[in-house]
Amino acid sequence: EFRRFSLERSKPGKFEEFYGLLQHVHKIPNVDVLVGYTDIHGDLLPINNDDNYHKAVSTANPLLRIFIQRKEDADYSAFGTDTMTRKKNVLSNVLRPDNHKKKPHIVISMPQDFRPVSSIIDVDILPETHRRVRLYKYGTDKPLGFYIRDGSSVRVTPHGLEKVPGIFISRLVPGGLAQSTGLLAVNDEVLEVNGIEVSGKSLDQVTDMMIANSRNLIITVRPANQRNNVVRNSRTSGSSGQSTESSLPSSTPNILGNLQGEEESDEEDIIIEDSGEPQQIPKAAPTSESIESLSQIELLHESTQNGFLPSSEMNLNHSAGSISMEYEVPEPGRKSLEEDGTIITL
Amino acid sequence: MRRFLRPGHDPVRERLKRDLFQFNKTVEHGFPHQPSALGYSPFLRLMAIGTRSGAIKLYGAPGVEFMGLHEENNTVMQIHFIPDQCQLVTLLDDNSLHLWSLKQHGGASELLEEHRFTLKGPPGSPPSATQVTAVLPHSSREVLYLGTESGNIFVVELPSFRVLEDRTITPEAVLQRIPEDNCNRRSCELVEALREHPKNPDQILIGYSRGLIVLWDLQNNKATHHFLGSQQLENLYWQRDGSKFISCHYDGSYTQWPVSSDNRQPEPLENTVPYGPFPCKAISKIYWQTTKNGLPYIIFQGGMPRASYGDRHSISVIHGSQQTAFDFTSRVIDFFIIFSSDPAAEFDDPSALVVLAEEELVVIDLKSAGWPAVHPPYLASLHCSAITCSHHVSNIPLKLWERIISAGSKQNIHYSSMPWPIDGGTNIAPDPPQRDLLLTGHEDGTVRFWDASGVCLHLLYKLSTVRVFLTDADPNDNMNTLGEDEWPPLRKVGTFDPYSDDPRLGIQKIYLCKYSGYLAVAGTAGQVLVMELNDEDAEHMVDHAEADLLQDQEGYRWKGHEKLKTRDGPVRFEAGFQPFVLVQCQPPAVVTSLALHSEWKLVAFGTSHGFGLFDHQQKRLVFVKCTLHPSDQLALEGPLSRVKSLKKSLRQSFRRIRRSRVSSRKRRGGSGNASEVQEANAKFDQDALQEMELAPVQRKIEARSAEDSFTGFVRTLYFADTFLRDSSRHCPSLWAGTNGGTVYAFCLRVPPAERRMDEPVRAEQAKEIQLMHRAPVVGILVLDGRSTPLPEPLEVAHDLSKSPDMQGSHQLLVVSEEQFKVFTLPKVSSKLKLKLTALEGCRVRKVTVANFGSCKTDDYSENDLAVLTNLGDIQIISLPFLKLQIRYPCIRKEDVSGIASCVFTKYGQGFYLISPSEFERFSLSTKWLVEPRCIVDMPEVTSNNHVHNKSGTENAARKSSPGDCGEDERKSGRLMEHALLNDEKVLKEIQSTLEGSR
């Protein structure tokens, strides 16, 4: 279905308004859609916020071709930078929805829906020769899949070149997280584990540190192959001052970047109360509040004894929603739990 | 995270920390590992023991002990006290001589090394020319006579160790006086013995290895007599009056020789082979002691018939018609006789025989009929059966203490009542502040109760659990009752018996309630015994229950050992701790955790399969909980499959160590055969080394998961009266932590005392916490409203502790190998944590709450966590804020058995094994310090012929300043451990204990 309508180029307005306009024009007010446009190179690019909407409008020459797809059967792979070569294909895919039945495409969600598996971090503050890699074990069933060994490396010291003991990656397990990221390789020297220098530590100590941090492992390595390094000089970002500083041949890689930021969040232990459902253990409230909440919990306890579920107290430590959810789906094993009043701890 | 990296710099706290914490290694308890030499000073009444790792330890009256360490860590071959001096000389296997002195410093005596010296021959001479074989400190205290392999006797001045070359007694000089047809140059090779004439200090007796004995006149530099022995000489001993001497020989014979002025070449008076007529082993040392009644004591080592008793380690005592061959379970290192040291006395009148065997010290009372053994107050052989676990209980109530002592005294009736004969020096240490018990569990199913209050670790009472079970071994008590005509008249002495009848009997966990006298012990085959102290012998039934920890888990087959068979019917128990309940876990895997609550009368136990709770009042199993993960096959198969790989890696480390030892150590007199063996060994080692080099050491980095092995292994159990379900009512609870990072909490309903027998104890699971890092849970603790750890059961009832604060909210502390976490109760939310492994790469091995008092003020004390890590560091972590206070290196990280054996006391002290037979005691507290402090005074010199030249030696002693010897002393503790660890035998012990515990 094609529609043609005009927009005032100088006053494009907000994306929200534009989205509403599209729904109105196509008479699909309650259908979620993906919006895309073809830019000057012929690439199919998404419009999903004010920025790219404005960009799209400004590049319209003079026509802006907009593609609208239902979100359910959207073909995400159609978006991309090298769609020019496959332009025809893209269009045919979009225009002939029956195509999906013959060749079902893998549905890939939008970037914000991805869970990260690995990343290179602190590029701006580390020396060029070093690489800080973060492996997110949390989101995957893949094993970390690597081994470390003792070895020796040559360092520049005030007394000239010196051989010092070091820890190296000795093996990558095929199909493991470490190998699949491509960021770590055999014979890379491990310099830090989650911000702690490994020099002076034994192989067993470093092993224990890595395993202790295995849910969110950040290792700083000196790659054995230095050819794939980021070339800083061509960078145009604003942090050029930092990068010149860090490109000095520094032998002390003890630069703490954003190592700790998200570390606390992914560590929560699980509690099962009275053989109920596993829950993440929340953080304790500050002490001043905990006394207050204590008295209210007792109050709650009494009221549950009476068979009420007073919703006003529920949002003390949790959102009321989650509690009522639990309550709506009572399991046989929960009976005693209600009687004991331990529901408040769920 | 950063806040843990930077310890706070609160100056008030820093000052307080200095008043609270201090690390000291204070004393070594037990029997020295691998003793190699023995010395005794009748003048000081002190005994000295040297070891293969170069340590030298002096012992006198109980509490009087000194330790020194030779820097070289070489074997101590000989120890000789300088007559009438506070000095001794040691000879090491590198042929170096060391002079040690006891010096008074700051009101107490110290043992310091003053000089060292190695005899040097003329250039180009073979090393054997100066290899010292015999040492004689002359009674003049001015010189040492050093007999050598070459037959030369060198004279060195003391204390400077200057060689007086003009006084050397050469074989040539000796042979000048002896008719040539009897002797040649070879007769004077290797000086075997040097003995000074007891009455005439100018004469010394020289014994050469080939049998020639010469009496040498030092004044005139000539041989006055010579004695032609036909047998290879082993040793010599003078009769007290100097009219005769006795020689002992390689063929198992001894010979008496007269010394008179008319015959320069006397014939032997008597030549005896005591255990002939068949070929006998050598008699290596002999004493001849005179008595008032005329019958001498002849006491000698060895001489057993070679074929039938050649493997015995014996010392024979012959006194008139009485003859006994004391039979030791380990090799005899050396022995001495304590006799009248008064030079004016006419007779020796021996009172005691002191024997240093490889694994124990045995003292025989020669005054009492039947020659009973004397119970040593120190040097206890901790390892008479291998130690499998230990448990410390501080501040024992006097009543319980007396009952244990009384039970123990009934076991010691066969000991002599003689006071301890080695009683030199004075103990000036203050009396121990409290009565402490150290309980050690052993492989043979015994528990030993040691008085650990002071410097002397003394055995109070020994408990055996064997009686409850039916074992293959017959209780055979007739070892000492040999028939009258039994020949040789062997008599077993000592307690060292490393052979366990049944490894399943091994004790793994001990828990003693000091208020009620209830004791729980648990063993290798899943047996849990609850005992009660009874002052009388009794015969009764032991209630028996089985705890099936697998419950409804189907299709599993236990491939480990079988459970122990129990005795039917009543069993007779001697006074002391008598078992009344036996619980056997099924499968019969080793018990890995144990807790006893004497007030609730409950005992909890855990294995690699799960845990259970038993009511020992009603004798009823309350519940069991299986913790096994379905995929964990290893835990089911028993300990077999895992041991193999461990064995292999240990074997490799032995090889490596053996290799370094062979190359570094000079072997003396290695025969052809020995060198062949060495060569083969070296080749073997090379192969092993190559094998290791091919596969470099690498470590797998992998997150732990629920599917890992042994996640169900129950590491810790804890009883607490706390708020488990709601914050208004507290209730008894049982907590369990597993290897997989799971914590289970059970709510218990214990009926009130008046209905205790009528209503059952009930338990209901209330919580299950899964730590996401899945590290093994090694400690669980509940802190009360004041953040103080909950008191022990019955502690409050006995007015020894404040009641816990039940008003404020309680907190739960979970210690895993990697992290410390505090959670709120009853609603579990995480409050605080300290990540140890993520930051430092070390893991928690042992953790205990300890109370630290300030050395400045009596009214301040605080509770902290004392933590031992796998790196051997000790850390003190504050409660409840989990701040690292201080860290001390304590045990070498390679010393696996030392770390595994460590036990902390409630007041900031601790013990760990530095060898299978020795505990090192350490203190973290400024206030509670148990260390030897003693003084050795020079007794009055009574004899006239010994006073000459006293001033001269004193001058010399004064000249030599102690210098930096204090530094050595300080280092010695560490060096000692180092030396021990480099030893193959120690590693073997480690291996055996590891295998035992798996």
Contacts between the chains, C-beta under 8 A, distances in Angstrom:
chain1	res1	chain2	res2	distance
A	137	B	703	5.3
A	143	B	702	5.7
A	143	B	703	7.7
A	144	B	701	5.5
A	144	B	702	5.5
A	144	B	703	6.1
A	145	B	702	7.5
A	146	B	701	5.4
A	147	B	698	4.5
A	147	B	699	6.4
A	147	B	700	5.4
A	147	B	701	6.6
A	148	B	698	6.5
A	148	B	699	5.5
A	148	B	701	6.2
A	149	B	696	5.4
A	149	B	697	6.4
A	149	B	698	4.3
A	149	B	699	7.5
A	150	B	696	7.7
A	150	B	697	6.4
A	170	B	696	7.0
A	170	B	698	4.5
A	171	B	698	6.6
A	194	B	838	6.2
A	195	B	1	7.7
A	196	B	838	7.8
A	196	B	839	6.0
A	196	B	840	7.8
A	196	B	841	7.9
A	201	B	841	5.3
A	202	B	841	7.7
A	202	B	893	7.9
A	203	B	697	6.7
A	203	B	699	5.8
A	204	B	699	7.0
A	204	B	841	7.6
A	204	B	870	8.0
A	205	B	840	7.5
A	205	B	841	3.0
A	205	B	842	6.6
A	205	B	871	7.3
A	206	B	699	7.9
A	206	B	841	6.0
A	207	B	699	4.1
A	207	B	700	8.0
A	207	B	701	6.6
A	207	B	841	7.9
A	208	B	818	7.7
A	208	B	837	5.0
A	208	B	841	5.0
A	208	B	842	7.1
A	208	B	843	5.9
A	208	B	870	8.0
A	209	B	837	6.3
A	209	B	838	6.1
A	209	B	839	7.7
A	209	B	840	7.7
A	209	B	841	4.2
A	210	B	701	4.7
A	211	B	701	6.5
A	211	B	702	7.1
A	211	B	703	6.9
A	211	B	704	6.8
A	211	B	837	7.7
A	212	B	773	6.4
A	212	B	775	7.4
A	212	B	818	4.8
A	212	B	819	7.9
A	212	B	835	6.9
A	212	B	837	3.8
A	212	B	838	4.2
A	213	B	838	5.0
A	214	B	701	7.3
A	214	B	702	7.1
A	214	B	703	3.6
A	214	B	704	7.5
A	215	B	703	6.6
A	215	B	772	6.8
A	215	B	773	7.3
A	260	B	1	5.3
A	260	B	2	7.7
A	263	B	1	7.4
A	267	B	772	5.9
A	267	B	773	7.4
A	268	B	772	6.5
A	268	B	830	7.4
A	269	B	769	6.0
A	269	B	770	6.1
A	269	B	771	5.0
A	269	B	772	5.2
A	269	B	821	7.6
A	269	B	830	6.7
A	270	B	769	7.2
A	270	B	770	4.3
A	270	B	772	6.9
A	271	B	767	6.3
A	271	B	768	7.0
A	271	B	769	5.1
A	271	B	770	7.6
A	271	B	828	4.9
A	272	B	767	7.1
A	272	B	768	4.1
A	272	B	769	7.8
A	272	B	770	7.6
A	273	B	766	7.1
A	273	B	767	5.7
A	273	B	768	8.0
A	273	B	828	8.0
A	274	B	765	7.1
A	274	B	766	6.2
A	274	B	767	7.7
A	275	B	765	6.2
A	275	B	768	7.6
A	278	B	770	7.3
A	281	B	769	7.2
A	281	B	823	7.1
A	281	B	828	5.7
A	281	B	829	6.0
A	281	B	830	5.2
A	282	B	829	4.8
A	282	B	830	7.5
A	283	B	829	6.2
A	283	B	830	5.9
A	283	B	831	7.9
A	284	B	823	7.7
A	284	B	824	5.0
A	284	B	829	4.2
A	284	B	830	6.3
A	284	B	831	4.1
A	285	B	829	7.7
A	290	B	809	7.1
A	290	B	824	7.0
A	294	B	727	6.0
A	294	B	809	6.7
A	297	B	727	6.7
A	297	B	827	7.3
A	298	B	726	7.8
A	298	B	727	6.6
A	298	B	728	6.1
A	301	B	726	5.9
A	301	B	728	7.3
A	317	B	827	8.0
A	317	B	829	7.8
A	340	B	725	6.0
A	340	B	726	7.5
A	341	B	726	6.1
A	342	B	725	5.6
A	342	B	726	7.0
A	344	B	827	7.0
A	345	B	826	6.8
A	345	B	827	4.3
A	345	B	828	7.1
